[in-house]
Every structure is written in C-alpha cells, then in structure tokens.
Amino acid sequence: MADPMKIRAAVVGDATEVKVLMSHEMETGQRKDAQGKIVPAWFIQTVSVTHNGRPVLGAQWGTAIAKNPFLSFRFKGGAKGDKIQITWVDNRGDKRTDEAIVA
C-alpha cells in the first residue's frame, strides 16, 4: 500500500480540525471474484489519534467502512506546531502510523 495516509491539521477558531485520507482496500468479505470465490474480509479495525502523545480519538471500525476512508474531526486544545499522530490496524494485523504538524 502506497501513501497509507494524507493528514491535514489546522487550528480553526478554538479547535483543531484534523482531516485524514487513509489508503486501504477495505473488503467486506461478501464480494465474489471473477471465479465466484468470496474475497476475504480485509478492513481497518482500530484507529487511534494522539495530540502531542495524549489520546484524542479512538475508533473501532468494521466492514461497512468504504474503500480509502476519510475521517474528519475536531478537538479542543491544539495549537500551531503541535504533533498529531494517527495509527490504524487492520484485521490482518497490518499497522500504519503517520503524523502531521498542526498548521
């Protein structure tokens, strides 16, 4: 998987707005391939976000999330120059971590 995540983080008013585009195929386990065999489920199970090392978001996802998911959220307390780190783990155990600096 190339480019596991594209992250944008910026201070908007009194909150920090984070937007993340995650690169992942996200198979439900219900689709069949050209030979009629079921394509095994493959999806992001957990997402965690930290702000300067402190957790600000945790999520558990399932098969209903679309391919290359987009996540957007806000939290209070961020400032320009702070570090945002995002980690996801899928049901095969693949793990990706990326980080951005708040603009």
Buried (B, 14 or more C-beta within 10 A) or exposed (E): EEEBBEBBBBBEEEBBBBBBBBBBEBBBEEEEEEEEEEEEBBBBBBBBBBBBEEEBBEBEBEBEBEEEBEBEBEBEEBEEEBBBBBBBBBBEEEEBEBEBEBE
